Amino acid sequence: MSRLYKGFVCMKRREALETIAAGVLSLTAAQRDLLAQSDWEAQVLSAGQARTVDVLSDLIIPRTETPGARDAHAHRYIDMMLYRGLLAAERDAFLAGLAALDERCQRDFARGFDGLPRPEQVRLLTAMHDSGDAFFRQVKDLTIRGYYTSREGLLEELEYEGNSYLTDMPGCTHEEHHQ
Amino acid sequence: MSGPVYDAIVVGSGAAGGAAVYQLTRRGLKTLLLEAGPDIDPRVENIHHKMPFELEFRGQLSARDRLRYRGNKSTNVYNQRTMLPDSEEPYSFPDDKPFMWVRSRALGGKTLHWGRYSFRFSDYDFACASRDGFGINWPIRYRHIAPYYSLVERTIGVAGSKESIPNLPDGEFQPALPMRCGEHILRKGVEKLGMRLIPTRVAVVTSREFSRPRCHFCGHCNRLCSTGAMFSSRVSFIPLAQETGKLEIKTDAIVREVLTDDEGFARGVSYVDRGSRQDYEASAKTVVLAASTLSSTKILLTSRDRNHPTGLGNSSGELGKNLSEHTMAARITGIAPVLRGKMPGYPEDGHPGASFVPPFVNVDNPEETDFIRNYSFQCWSGTSDYPGHAHRLAGFGADFKRRVKNIYPALVNMTTNGEVLCRPENFVELDPDGSTDPYGIPCLKIHLTFGDNDHRMIRHMNDKAEEICRAAGIEILSHRREASQPGWSIHEVCTARMGSDPRMAVLDGYNRSYDVPNLFVVDGAAFSSATALEPTLTIMALAARAGDHIADLLDRREMRKHGPRETLA
């Protein structure tokens, strides 16, 4: 059983204890990101593949004035999904696409995608985007999902404040929208 | 068979079963409630305030569970405990007619995670066949059901606004919730075209003085409500019925058949205990099926015997036929330009409701368009816990990221509920291949496709939705024009319909079987037409009304009396 899975079980157990103790879930309990642990290890991706996926996610959603996909460990999310989150056909398609990208870079540049200069990476990715490449679509969708469901993407970038207790639902209070 | 003889056995504990046991026990009847799933109190062991990054797979189902719940598209990690894996009750459909059958097995049924929309039907709906000549009329009129709408609204708590719309009667409402920015902008376009956009009427407590807590606006009601502010039978009807001391509940009790006696009356039901796989029987003076439209229909089809070779209560031949639901098309995500980059200052997805365009075509003139019947729009807007629009934006990089954020508070969404016509070629049957579930109960084969009228209506909804967006100045980001997969609305109805003519209908105007006088079907199967409105409030009102009628019949000792039924409508 993977470490991730153990983490989930522990959390459920902790949550059950809280529930028994408090009657309702305590929102002040630390909101722990399951993928942020320091001893993370990939379940599916090799070290080289993990580096490539990390670079791809960073190109798709880079750090700006707010954190990017790399800060949010998007490649860890993708590894988790490859391990037990995606259907076999989806996983196989992703790994085949990743292998094809690596092969192409080895052929044309004699090194992996992650070893290319940034402008070359952007040029390659742009060509894949423009041609409707299926692997690009898949890695982009997974990066979006991994980033915007992370603490960094959801709370810092989107400034999401929901899932909380409000005393009222304010609705729209802008006169100009009502006219 | 030994054991107690109940006044009534109710099969199923969702909206229909909840309302039925509430009224039966209030009338003093000793009632047994059988639920096929476990008892899960949504208020404990609830993970619904968890952020996605606190959950494995970020709150999505694992690959394994996606396969286990393939037919049950509403399943998520938050409600999974209440949902039925496909293997527990397999079903089939013709290869070219895929059908999505969403089922819950838990005390409270689908009300544990339902959409909460609660609208009264009107005589525009009940007298539908008189207006356009298609199908059959309902055997009741608004005046027959209005007191029960009030009873249900007062009991469960429905937030809404009085609007005086002829085909959408006002109810007994708790305070309505205000609309969000994007909905107000959409409203201006809707009103330019002569329609109305009103706050959705939702079964959520908004009053500070009610028997259940007021909504705390966390949103995500479909994850099971942790305080019970959202109505479910589990937190409302069932505990209220228990307070009478008249209710007995058996969970994990999967009903096989309705049992009949030599005279052709129902004498009880047989059921299997899910844990022990032991078979049991329970006896009652009255049997009330409330297991959901297709499950109740399946029980009747399975209960066929020598006297009822095509299913119990099927002398009309209509049992299993006329399957209907709502078609959802015009699934639009748009952008209100003035809201770009303007964060609302509060989490807009904390809203437990949305807004609604009541049915507007073919109302005053039933032949206004090239199709009959009508449809409604559901509309919602603003920020949420997942920016799904990001998947539809081209590009990548810093500019892509900025556009996702810029559009995030400006999103406006629409979809529809359109009445699918009841046609005999849309039907359910016991699987002709003879397949059974793990308990040996026959499986259902479901046949549903949309017809010509449905497709003409779908074209109209798509065009009208775009017209609304143009009038409101909303840029369309994506528009899915194709009809939803059959079953998607989770509003399947009409497979044991009520009607005034026993040759055309399974049930009379009190949800009572024409063939078996002490047998009632009180869920959506009883509907005579789907209408363009969410079915649940009407299911509950009809079930409560049937409960009253059962008590009256038992009082008058008329339950076991065959003969003509009074015509109501």
Interface residues (C-beta under 8 A of the other chain):
Chain A: L4 Y5 G7 F8 M11 E15 A16 T19 G23 V24 L25 L27 Q31 R32 D33 L34 L35 L59 I60 I61 P62 T64 G68 Y77 M80 M81 R84 G85 L86 L87 A88 V122 L125 H129 K140 D141 I144 R145 G146 Y148 T149 S150 R151 L154 L155 E157 L158 E159 Y160 E161 G162 N163 S164 Y165 L166 T167 D168 M169 P170 G171 C172 H174 E176 H177 H178 Q179
Chain B: R43 V44 E45 N46 I47 H49 K50 M51 P52 F53 E54 L55 E56 F57 R58 G59 Q60 S62 A63 R64 R66 L67 L177 P178 M179 R180 C181 E183 H184 I185 K188 C215 H216 F217 C218 G219 H220 S226 T227 V338 M343 P344 G345 Y346 P347 D349 G350 H351 P352 T383 S384 D385 Y386 P387 A390 H391 A394 G395 F396 G397 A398 F400 K401 R402 V404 K405 Y408
